[in-house]
Amino acid sequence: ILVVTLDVQCLAGSTPGSVQHAALWGFVRCVRAEVPTLTICLVNLTDISELACVLNSLTEDPDLEVTVQGKVTLKPHIKSLRLDLGCEMALQLTTRGALENIAIVPLRRDETELKPGMVEVEVRAVGLNFRDVLNILGMYPGDPGAPGTDFSGTVVRVGPGVRRVEVGD
């Protein structure tokens, strides 16, 4: 099964496409998870005239998801990013509008005493969810706050009155 969309994926230097049709990609991904024997390819085009060329290339190398912008074909890849830059780091959104606007910046650790109820966590992994993506793209209604609030790590300090967690958790 081949599902073709037009301007669903927001690529660097382009304006956000059809959010309504982006849900179709999520639906297809869910169907793939529920029925793994069913092969469904998702193709996003920025120009419908690229369809014939894409169909030919899919018969040679069937990828499950591709986005074609001009002569560039993009395929999703999950990569683990490990940084050891000699200091603590933070995710920072420079400006809304593109995923490329997330920067990793040095973080100065605040050694002052924690306020009551506060916990300091050494973050080991950060996840970006759909709300974060909409936030970064500038498409989330209202102020969703900073991206990357889904994380895991180890508690390194607890403030006064904290009872449910302790250092080392």
N, C-alpha and C positions, 0 to 999 in steps of 0.2 A: 504494500500500500504506500502510495506517495502522497504527501500532503504538502502543497505549495502555498506559501504566503508571500505577500508583497509588503516590504517595509515594516516588518515586525521587529526585527532586531535593531537596536540603536548602536550604530557603529561610531567610532571616533570621527569627529568632524561632521556628523550628520545630525539632523534633528530627530527627536523621538518619533517613532513610527506609530503604527496602529496598536494601541494598548488593548483594544477590544479583541483583536485577532491574536494577540500574544497569549491569551488564555487558551487558545487552541493548542499551542505548543505544550502548555502544562497538562492539558487533557490527554494529549497523545503520549506524553511521558508517563502519565498514570496508567493508561491502557497498556503500554509496554511492560510496566511493572506487574500488572495484574495478569496479563496474558503473554508470557515471555516467548511463546512459540510463534507469535504474530510479529512479522517484520514490518515496521512502519518507518519510512524515511521522512524526515522533515527538511524542507528546502525553503529558505527565505531568499527572495530576490529583491534587489533595489530597482531592477528594470525587467519587466516581463519579457523583453526580447532576448534575455539570457537563458530562457527556459530550455530551448533545444540543445544548447551547448551543455547545460547541466545534466540533462537527461542522458546524453551520450557518455559523460564522465561517470555517472552513477552506475551504468551497466558494467564499467571496467572496475570500479572501486566503490562498492556500495557503503557509504558512510551513513550513519543513522541521522546525523544532523549537520547541515551545512548552510552557511550564509554566503551569498555571492554578491560582491560589490564590484562592478566593472570586471577587471581581470583578476581580482583577488578572491580566493575562496577561503573562508574561515571555518575552522572546525573546533568545537569545544574540547578542551583538555583540562583535566583537573591536575593541578600540580601542587605539591607541598612546598611551602616557602619557609626556609629556615634562615634566619638572619642572626649573626652574632657580630654585632658592630661595636662591641666593647662598652655599650651603655644601654640603658633601658630605652625602649622605643614605644611609640604610640601611633595609632592610625589617625590621620587628620584629613578631613575633607577640605580641599583648597577652595573649590567653587563647585556648585551644583551644575549638572549638565552631562557628565560622562563618567564612566567607571574609572577612566584613566586619571581622574582628579583626586583619587585617594593617594595620599602620600604617607610614607613611613618616616616619622621625624623623631629626633632624640627627645627623651622625656627627662626632665629634671625631677628627681624624687623629692617629695616634700617630707622632710624629717620631723616636722612639727607634730605635736601630740594629736592623735585622732580625736575627733569630736564624739560625743556619746552616740552609740549605735552604729558607728562607721567601722568598716572592715577594709583592710588593704590586701589585695590579692596579687600575687605574681602570676601573670597571665601566661599560659602555655599555648593556647590555641584560641583563635577568634573565628567566629562564623558570621558570614553576611547572609541575611535572609531576604525575603522578597521586599519587606518593608524597607530594609536598608538600601536595596537596589532602587526602589522608587524614590527614596530620600536623596540618594546620590544623583539620580537623574533629574531631580527637581520636580517630581510628579506626585509626591505625597502631600495630601491636604494637611495644612497646619504645620506645626513644628514637631517633627518626630524625634528631635534630639540628635545626638551624634550617632553615626553608624558603628557597628561592631560591638553592641552591648551583649551579644550572645557569646560567652567565652567560657573557658575552663582554666583552672589554675589551682594554686596553693595559697592558702591564707598565710600571710606573713606577719600581720599585726591586727590586733582588734582594739577597738575603742572601749571606753567605759560603758558598762551596761550590756555588752554583747554576751549572750548566754548560749546561743544555739550553735555557734561555731567557735573553734579555737585555732591557734597557730598550728600549722601542719595539716589542717583539713584541706 
